[in-house]
Amino acid sequence: METYVLGDIHGAARALTQVLERSPFRPGIDRLIHLGDVADGWPETPQCVELLLAIPNSIWLQGNHDWWVAEWLCTQPPLQDVDPSWYRQGGRATYEAYQQLSQAELGRHFHNFFGEQLPYFEDEANNLYVHGGYDPTLPIAEQDPFDLIWNRDLWEGNQVASAYHECFIGHTPTWSYKQVPCRTHNVWNIDQGAGYRGRLSLLNVRTKDFVQSDSVPELYPGVRGR
């Protein structure tokens, strides 16, 4: 069994389909770890969720955008009461996409996917997977899950993921200066800006071989992402 780690998708189901087709990843044999932010930006968040739900042996981490979506799915306020921060930062596409689904489908996505996302994951090789980052001076189990989905200090502060062999994160896109998965010390960043004008990345944790989608705007001509 190999472990593959998947970057921030942001509603780009076409990009997700591409990387799954281009990678030697074996559904049902290999393990897939999604680093969070399945939602917001491109118009196919529900399709992304369905694709991930269909992959056995998957682990889904919660991203900050997923937290927003889960909050909205739980309460489903009318548009005038929707969190404006979420709506402005890609949530509009997700909101509109979910308006096309039945209440039963919304409930299934909430309970079977967003409700199953984890704040972090530690594997048998002492690797850490977390959406945003963490405070290396504290045990991760003692840290606020909200901080784990928003923290950028690990990457932007050029910190070492102490106590771990390697750490894999998303959340902080690198597409403007690095268009492939990149490493600082023992921290790997797998967010290459699929929510903007970058690409989606899928990386083999052991070998570091990776595949990427096309530039996501090319997959959605005429559609504005984040």
Number of C-alpha atoms within 10 A of each C-alpha: 9 14 18 24 22 26 31 31 31 32 29 30 23 19 26 28 13 16 22 19 12 13 16 15 20 16 14 13 13 18 20 25 23 27 32 33 29 32 30 30 28 28 26 22 25 21 17 21 18 13 14 18 16 11 16 14 13 18 20 25 23 28 29 22 24 22 20 19 23 19 16 18 19 13 9 14 12 8 11 7 8 18 14 12 10 19 18 13 14 23 28 20 23 22 22 13 18 18 10 11 12 10 12 9 13 18 15 13 19 18 15 13 17 23 16 14 19 18 24 24 18 13 9 6 10 13 18 21 26 28 34 28 28 25 18 15 9 11 10 19 9 7 13 11 16 14 16 21 28 17 19 20 14 19 23 11 8 13 15 17 23 14 14 15 12 19 23 26 29 30 27 20 21 19 17 11 8 13 18 20 23 13 15 14 12 15 25 19 23 29 33 30 27 31 26 20 17 24 29 30 29 28 23 20 17 10 10 13 13 20 21 25 22 18 17 24 20 13 14 15 8 8 12 14 21 17
